[in-house]
């Protein structure tokens, strides 16, 4: 006998016993009040009628109740599994698979948030210096490990409310929420120094030492996202041109500084 059958039978017996007792009480009370005799047939009627009627009806009702409960449990499990699958799919589509940071699309979407009057965010673009040489000299596995360590460093050196994304290749972005340029420069410098001071895994011959260049731009209310990205990238370009391992928030044209117009090696 299954647990379900035992539950149905137990509940039905309890209801039947209550029905028998109630029938005896009502029938005998009525007979006494009407001065009717209580014979053996009265006992049989009060016992058998609740059993033959109440037991099947109670069994049917409790069986339907169990079926409905089973269906609800299955639906709840299906809903939970569907929600978990949706959450996993949402995470996969909105996050970079290797680093676990936001994907470029999700990061750009967060840059497009509505800002109040006078509210500013600040964008940082972070790019490891001479990253291609790490892949060339130590292999792509060391390059991937470098990106993971940079990603962890960005999480460690930023605030909980900030957004961090991998924008493509070795380029990372940090969205400093509700922060102006003067305070953002301090965080950018902390990021640069922290990464510069990290102990990196040794290669076959030389240790892998990594620094980053950082370009930044403020994001005022109703700013065009692409314009902000271009401004931050120009500052990143300038940081590379000025020797790398530095932070730049003020882009100056290459002509005014006598710099070459070619993009520097990363």
N, C-alpha and C positions, 0 to 999 in steps of 0.2 A: 504494500500500500504506500503510495507516494505521500510526501508531506502535504501536498495540496489536497489530496483526497481526505487525509486525516483532519485537516483544518475544516473542510466542508462538512464532514460527518460530525465532528465535534460541535460545531456551531449549530448544525441542524438538530442534534439531540438536545442541546440546551434549550433551543426555541420550542421543540416539541414538548419537553417536560414542562416548560412554562405554560404552554397551551393546554396541556392536560390538567394542570393544577387550576388554571383559570376557568376551564370548562367545568370542573367539579365544583368550584366555588360558586360560579354563576348559576349552574343547573340546580344544585342542591339548595341554594338560598331561595331560588324561585319556587322550587317544589315545597319547601317549608312554608314560605309565605302564602302559597296558594293551597296549602294543606293537601298536597298531592303525595301519594305514597312513594317511598324510595325503595325500589325493588332491584333485583339483579340486573334487569335490562338497563336501568339507569346507570349502573356501574359500567356495564359494557359500552354503552353509548358514549359516556364521558371519557372512556379510555381509548376506544378504537377510532372514533371520529377524528380527534386531533392527530392521532398517529397516521392514519391513512390519508388525511388531507394536509395536515401541517408539515409532516416530514418531507413529502415530495416538493411542496411549495418552497419550504425553507431551503432544501437542497438545491433547487433550481436557482433561487435568488442568490444564494452564497456562491454557487458555481459561476453565475454571471458576474458577480462582484469580483471573484478571483480572476476571471478572464479580462475584465476591464482593468484591474490592477496590473496584471501581467503586461497588457498592451501599453499602459501608461509607463511602466518600467522600461519596456523596450524603446518606446518613443523618447524617454528621457536619456537613455544610453545613446540612442542614435543622434539626438540633439547635441549631447556632450561630445561625441566623436566628430560630428560635423563642425562644431565650434572649434575643436582642437585642430582639425584639418584646415579650417579657414584661417585660424591664427597662424599656423605654420606657413600656409601659402602667403598670407599677408607679410609675414616676417621675411620670407624668401624673396618676395618681389620688392620689398622696401629696404633690404639690407644687402651689403656686400657679403658674398659667401665666404671669402677667405678671412677677412678681418672682423666681420660682425658689425661693422659700422654702417651708417646709412648709405644707401645707394645714391648715385648722382641725382636721379629723379626725385627721390624723397627729400634729399637735402635741398634741392632747388625749390621744391614745394614749401618747405619750411621757411626759406628765405622770402617767399611771397606772402607771408602772413600779414594781416592787417595791423598797422601800428597807430597808436594814438597821436594826437597833436604833440609835437616836440619830443616824441620817443624815437630813439635811435638804437639800431643793432650795429654790430661790427662784424665784417667778414674777414677771416684769415685764410689765406691759401698757403699751404705748407708743402714744400717739395724737397726731398732728400738730395743732397749735393752729390754729383758724380755717381748717380745710382747705376747708370749703365755699366760703369767699370766694375761695380760689385758683381753684377751678373756675369760679366766677361771673365773676371779673375777668379771668382769663387763659386760660380755656378748659380743657377736660378733658385736652387733651394735656399741658399744664403740670402739671395735677393728677397724671396718670399718671407724669410724669417726677419729680415730687416724691416719690411713693411709691417709685419705683425708687431714688432717692438715699437715702431713709431706710433702705430695705432694705440697700443697700450699706454704709451707715454702721453698721448693727447688726452686719453680718458683720465689719466692720473692728474694732469696739470690744468684741467678745465673744471668748470662748475657743474653741478648736477643738472641745471636747467639749460645748459648749452647743447648745441647739436653738432655732432661730428660725423663727417662722411668721407668716403673714398670717392673722389670725383673722376677717377680714371687713371690706370697705370699706377704711377707712384705719387700722384698728386692728391693731397688731402685738403678738406675744407673744415673750418670751425666757425660756427655761427654763435657769436657771443651775444646773448639776448640782453636787450636793454642796457647796453654798455657803450659809452662814447669812446672816441679814439684815444684820449689820454690814458684811460685805465686799460684799454685793450692793448696798448703798447707794452704795459707791464706784464700782462699775461703772455703776450707773444714772446717777450724776452725770457720769461720763465720756461716756456716751451723749448725755445732754442737752447738755453743753457742745460735744461734737464736732458735733452736728447744728446747734446754734446758730451755730457758727463756719464752717459750710460756705459756700462761694461759690455762690450760686444763679443760675440763668440769668435774664437780664434779660427782662422782658416788654416789651410795646409802649411802656409809659409808665414803670412802676416796676419795680424788681427784685423777684423773688419771694423773700421772706425767710421762713424756716420755723423754728419752734421746736416742741418736743414737751413734752407732760406725761406723767409716768410714775407709775404706781401699782404697788406691789409687795406680795407676801405670801409668807411662808414656807410650805413644803410638808413637814410632818412625815410620819413613817411612818404608813401607813393613813389618810391624809387623804382626805376626800371632794373630788373634783376640782371639782365645781360650787361647793362652799363656798369653795374657794380662789379660784376665778375671781370669785365675788361679792365676796370680801374685797379682792382686787386691784382690781376695778372700782370699789369704794367709795373706795379710796385714789386711784385715777385721777380719780374725780369730785371728790374733795377738792382735788387738785392743780389741777384746772380752776377750782374755786370760789375758790381762794386766789390766782388771778391768772395761771395757766398758766405754762409754761416752768419747771416745778419738779418735784421728786421727792417723793412722799409714800408712807410705809410705815405710818403710824399714822392710821387712820381715826377721826374723832370725829363723833358724830352732829351733823347740821346744827342741831338744836335747841340743843345746848350751845354752838355757836359763833354762833348767831343768823343762820345762812345760810338762804337760800331753799331750798325743797324741789324746785324745778324743775331739770331737767337743763340744764346750761349749753350754750351754743352751742359746738361743737367748733372 
